[in-house]
Structures are given as structure tokens and as C-alpha cells.
Amino acid sequence: MRAYIDTNILVDLVLSRQEFLPDAQRVFALGYAGEAQLTVSALSFVNTIYLGQKYKYPSDEVYAKLRMIADFVDVADLRGQNVIDMLSSGWRDYEDATQYRSAIDEQADCIVTRNKKDFKASTIEVLTPAEFFEKIDS
């Protein structure tokens, strides 16, 4: 299964957001073990670094974690035409619109996010981490 991982899951893992950390660890562990093929947007890496700096996480730790993750996930480029096209998409959240368009380009089977409501217009299956685990386990 090719899963496109939303920014919030990456941030949960890299910044160790305690409430969401176990699910984020399991999502990425499945990718590390080869049980799922994970794709993360380059934009998600940028946003994670930005949030780490904003909330005063040690930059060297954030960078080190992202380098480790980059060893076993596909990092999808953010295409310029997608950025332009999504300006007219009608999605409420522009960043989610660009994530969705990237997931289409990457031929993802699903998008894994904690915020399913942000992807209501998705034609790709949208799963919470728990739903993703059920799908992988079945």
C-alpha cells in the first residue's frame, strides 16, 4: 500500500507530540519495516522545520530525525503547477489542497491524517492512523 502521510503525522513524530506520538511512531515503523510504502511531501519537511524552530526545538535534533526518516520514505517534490492550480481548487485549506494534489501525482492509495475533515473533497481514501493500521493488519 502506498500511503501519503499528511504533515500533522510527520510533526507528531519529529516534535514528539506526546498525545499523538504512539500512532505516528507506528505509521513510520510500518514504512521502515517495508509493510507500507510511505510518501511525505517536501513541503511537510519544510513545515516541520518551521514549527520546530517556532516552538524552540533543537534544530540539530529536528534535522537528524528528518534525515533518518528520509532514508526510508519517498519525499515528493512540490510541483509549481500544483501550487498554481490549487489556488483555484476551492479547498478551504490551501496547504491541504496542495497535499492532496501531490498525493494524486504520487499515485497514493490513501492519505493518512489526523484531520479527515480537511480532505472531504478527496477522491483518494483518507484514513486516520487507526484506520490505516486496520487496513494494514487485514
Backbone hydrogen bonds, N-H to C=O, Kabsch-Sander energy under -0.5 kcal/mol:
donor,donor_aa,acceptor,acceptor_aa,energy
3,A,1,M,-0.7
3,A,37,Q,-2.8
4,Y,110,C,-2.9
5,I,3,A,-0.6
5,I,39,T,-3.2
6,D,4,Y,-0.5
6,D,112,V,-2.7
9,I,6,D,-1.0
10,L,6,D,-1.4
11,V,7,T,-2.8
12,D,8,N,-2.1
13,L,9,I,-1.7
14,V,10,L,-2.8
15,L,11,V,-2.5
16,S,13,L,-0.9
17,R,12,D,-1.6
18,Q,16,S,-1.0
20,F,17,R,-1.6
21,L,17,R,-1.5
24,A,20,F,-2.0
25,Q,21,L,-3.0
26,R,22,P,-2.1
27,V,23,D,-2.6
28,F,24,A,-2.3
29,A,25,Q,-2.2
30,L,26,R,-2.1
31,G,27,V,-1.3
32,Y,28,F,-2.6
33,A,29,A,-2.5
34,G,31,G,-1.1
35,E,30,L,-2.2
36,A,30,L,-1.1
37,Q,1,M,-3.2
38,L,36,A,-0.7
39,T,3,A,-2.5
40,V,74,D,-2.9
41,S,5,I,-0.5
42,A,76,A,-3.0
44,S,41,S,-0.6
45,F,41,S,-1.3
46,V,42,A,-2.1
47,N,43,L,-2.9
48,T,44,S,-2.2
49,I,45,F,-2.3
50,Y,46,V,-2.5
51,L,47,N,-2.6
52,G,48,T,-2.5
53,Q,49,I,-2.3
54,K,50,Y,-2.7
55,Y,51,L,-2.4
56,K,53,Q,-1.3
57,Y,52,G,-3.3
61,E,58,P,-0.7
62,V,58,P,-2.0
63,Y,59,S,-2.9
64,A,60,D,-2.0
65,K,61,E,-2.4
66,L,62,V,-2.3
67,R,63,Y,-2.5
68,M,64,A,-2.0
69,I,65,K,-2.4
70,A,66,L,-2.5
71,D,67,R,-0.7
71,D,68,M,-0.9
72,F,69,I,-1.8
73,V,69,I,-1.1
74,D,38,L,-2.8
76,A,40,V,-2.4
76,A,74,D,-0.7
79,R,77,D,-0.8
83,V,79,R,-1.8
84,I,80,G,-1.9
85,D,81,Q,-3.2
86,M,82,N,-2.6
87,L,84,I,-1.3
88,S,85,D,-1.6
89,S,86,M,-1.2
94,Y,92,R,-0.6
97,A,93,D,-1.9
98,T,94,Y,-2.2
99,Q,95,E,-2.0
100,Y,96,D,-2.7
101,R,97,A,-2.4
102,S,98,T,-2.2
103,A,99,Q,-2.4
104,I,100,Y,-2.1
105,D,101,R,-2.3
106,E,102,S,-2.2
107,Q,104,I,-1.7
108,A,103,A,-2.5
109,D,2,R,-2.9
110,C,2,R,-1.3
111,I,125,E,-2.3
112,V,4,Y,-2.8
113,T,111,I,-0.6
113,T,127,L,-2.4
116,K,114,R,-0.6
118,D,115,N,-1.6
119,F,116,K,-2.2
120,K,117,K,-1.1
122,S,119,F,-2.0
125,E,109,D,-0.7
127,L,111,I,-3.1
132,F,128,T,-2.5
133,F,129,P,-2.6
134,E,130,A,-2.1
135,K,131,E,-2.2
136,I,132,F,-2.4
137,D,133,F,-2.9
138,S,134,E,-1.4
